[in-house]
Amino acid sequence: MSAVETPGEPSRGRPRRRADAERSRVAVLEAAVRLLAERPDAGMAAIAAAAGVTRQTVYAHFGTRDALLDAVVDRLTDQAMAAMDEAEESGGPALDQLLLLQDIGWRQFARNPVLLQLPSTAAGAAADQARHEPVAARLTRLIEKGQASGEFDPAPPATWLAAAVIALGHAAGDEAGADRMSVEEAATWLRAATLALLGVDPEDAAPRAPRGHHRADPM
């Protein structure tokens, strides 16, 4: 027997339908993250099968593959930021924290080569800029900390150094993505360039080398 609805009163079934729809959306997104990490060219039908839903359901939630890719990137960015939050809360020298943050960003992209497929549209560029803003703010704080402690060159503005570190990360990712460098080579040179930019003697920094065989585009 169905419940009687009074005018102006929302259906009792609507919250449940919304909850079911949200669970379905999350299932599709999680399946897309898993599958695209293994098969960056996977289409909507394959993602639907991995999520245990119909292709129509995937399109109902995301509309296009580009929209799904954008949601996947947001999900991966949230995961990377959570890891960075934990790393920053652990404290320690600014240099160790900055290199750890850089490593977290690199490993996230190395595990998810689909990030290289993002559409190059004005909307995509704006979304990418929005994702980088909290990373830039975090790097700026760490660089200011390192400058105050004497770990980094105090002369350049911290905001400029943060932007330069991010640009170096993109350059390393481009080289690895184009197969002009291996992931390990790109990571090594990214680290060396970052240390030089910050005015740090390489002997003062413990080695960090991410592992993996995928292409990458770190922060």
C-alpha positions in Angstrom: 0.0 0.0 0.0 1.5 3.4 -1.0 1.6 6.4 1.3 -0.8 9.2 0.6 0.9 12.5 -0.3 -0.6 15.7 0.7 -0.2 18.8 -1.5 3.1 20.6 -0.9 4.5 17.6 1.1 7.5 15.8 -0.4 7.2 12.1 -1.2 8.7 9.9 1.5 10.2 7.9 -1.3 12.2 10.8 -2.7 15.0 10.8 -0.1 15.4 7.0 -0.7 15.6 7.5 -4.4 18.1 10.3 -4.0 20.2 8.0 -1.7 20.0 5.2 -4.2 21.1 7.5 -7.0 24.0 8.8 -5.0 25.1 5.2 -4.2 24.9 4.4 -7.9 26.9 7.5 -8.8 29.6 6.6 -6.2 29.8 3.0 -7.5 30.3 4.3 -11.1 33.0 6.7 -10.0 34.9 4.2 -7.9 34.7 1.7 -10.7 36.0 4.3 -13.2 38.9 5.1 -10.9 39.9 1.4 -10.6 39.4 0.6 -14.3 41.0 3.7 -15.8 44.1 3.1 -13.7 44.5 -0.2 -15.5 42.9 0.7 -18.9 43.1 4.5 -19.5 41.2 4.0 -22.8 38.2 2.2 -21.2 34.9 3.4 -22.5 31.6 4.0 -20.8 30.3 0.5 -21.5 33.3 -1.1 -19.8 33.0 1.3 -16.8 29.3 0.4 -16.5 30.1 -3.3 -16.5 32.8 -2.8 -13.8 30.3 -0.8 -11.7 27.5 -3.4 -12.2 25.1 -0.9 -13.8 23.8 -0.2 -17.3 25.6 2.2 -19.7 22.5 4.4 -19.6 23.0 4.7 -15.8 26.5 5.9 -16.3 25.3 8.5 -18.9 22.5 9.6 -16.6 25.1 10.5 -13.9 27.9 12.0 -16.0 26.5 12.7 -19.5 29.8 12.3 -21.4 33.1 10.5 -20.9 34.8 13.9 -20.5 32.5 14.7 -17.6 33.3 11.3 -16.0 37.0 11.9 -16.4 36.6 15.3 -14.7 34.8 13.6 -11.8 37.6 11.0 -11.6 40.2 13.7 -11.4 38.3 15.5 -8.7 38.1 12.2 -6.7 41.9 11.6 -7.2 42.7 15.2 -6.2 40.7 14.8 -3.0 42.6 11.6 -2.2 45.9 13.3 -2.9 45.0 16.3 -0.8 43.9 14.1 2.1 47.4 12.4 2.0 49.0 15.8 1.9 47.0 16.9 4.9 48.3 13.9 6.8 51.8 14.5 5.7 51.7 18.2 6.6 50.2 17.5 10.1 53.1 15.2 10.8 55.4 18.2 11.1 59.2 18.0 10.5 61.5 20.2 8.4 60.0 22.1 5.5 62.2 20.4 3.0 61.2 16.9 4.1 57.5 17.9 4.0 57.8 19.6 0.5 59.6 16.5 -1.0 57.0 14.2 0.5 54.1 16.3 -0.9 55.8 16.3 -4.3 56.2 12.5 -4.1 52.5 12.1 -3.1 51.5 14.1 -6.1 53.8 12.2 -8.4 52.7 8.7 -7.2 49.0 9.7 -7.6 49.6 10.6 -11.3 51.9 7.7 -11.9 49.2 5.3 -10.7 46.5 7.0 -12.9 47.8 7.6 -16.4 44.2 8.6 -17.4 45.0 12.0 -16.0 47.0 12.7 -19.2 43.7 12.3 -21.2 42.0 15.4 -19.7 40.3 17.4 -22.4 42.1 20.6 -23.3 39.2 23.0 -23.2 38.8 26.4 -21.5 36.5 24.7 -18.9 39.1 22.0 -18.4 41.9 24.5 -17.9 39.8 26.5 -15.4 39.0 23.3 -13.5 42.7 22.3 -13.5 43.6 25.8 -12.2 41.1 25.5 -9.4 42.5 22.1 -8.4 46.1 23.5 -8.3 45.2 26.5 -6.1 45.2 24.6 -2.8 48.4 22.8 -3.8 50.0 26.2 -4.6 48.8 27.6 -1.2 50.2 24.6 0.6 53.6 24.8 -1.2 53.7 28.5 -0.5 53.3 27.9 3.3 56.0 25.2 3.3 58.4 27.4 1.3 57.8 30.4 3.7 58.5 28.0 6.6 61.7 26.8 4.9 62.8 30.3 4.2 62.2 31.4 7.8 64.1 28.4 9.1 67.0 28.9 6.7 66.4 25.7 4.7 65.5 27.6 1.5 66.9 30.6 -0.3 65.1 33.6 1.4 65.4 36.0 -1.6 62.8 34.8 -4.1 59.1 35.4 -3.3 57.6 32.2 -1.9 54.6 32.5 -4.3 57.0 32.6 -7.2 58.9 29.6 -6.0 55.7 27.6 -5.4 54.5 28.4 -9.0 58.0 27.4 -10.3 57.9 24.0 -8.4 54.5 23.3 -9.9 55.7 24.2 -13.4 58.7 21.9 -13.0 56.3 19.1 -12.0 54.3 19.6 -15.2 57.5 19.6 -17.3 58.6 16.3 -15.7 55.1 14.9 -16.4 55.2 16.0 -20.0 58.6 14.3 -20.6 57.4 11.1 -19.0 54.1 11.2 -20.8 55.8 11.7 -24.2 58.2 8.7 -23.4 61.2 11.0 -23.6 62.1 10.0 -20.0 61.2 7.1 -17.8 59.1 7.8 -14.8 62.2 7.2 -12.6 64.4 9.6 -14.7 61.7 12.3 -14.7 61.3 12.0 -10.9 65.0 12.2 -10.3 65.5 15.3 -12.4 62.4 16.9 -11.0 63.8 16.5 -7.5 67.2 17.8 -8.6 65.6 20.9 -10.2 63.4 21.5 -7.2 66.4 21.4 -4.8 68.3 23.8 -7.1 65.4 26.2 -7.3 65.1 26.3 -3.6 68.8 26.8 -3.0 69.2 23.4 -1.2 72.4 21.4 -1.3 71.4 17.9 -2.6 73.4 16.3 0.2 71.0 17.9 2.7 68.1 16.0 1.3 67.4 12.3 1.8 66.9 10.5 -1.5 63.3 10.0 -2.7 62.4 7.9 -5.7 58.9 6.9 -6.6 58.3 3.5 -8.1 56.1 2.6 -11.0 55.9 2.0 -14.7 53.1 4.3 -15.7 53.3 7.8 -17.1 53.0 10.6 -14.7 52.2 14.3 -14.4 53.0 15.4 -10.8 52.0 18.6 -9.1 
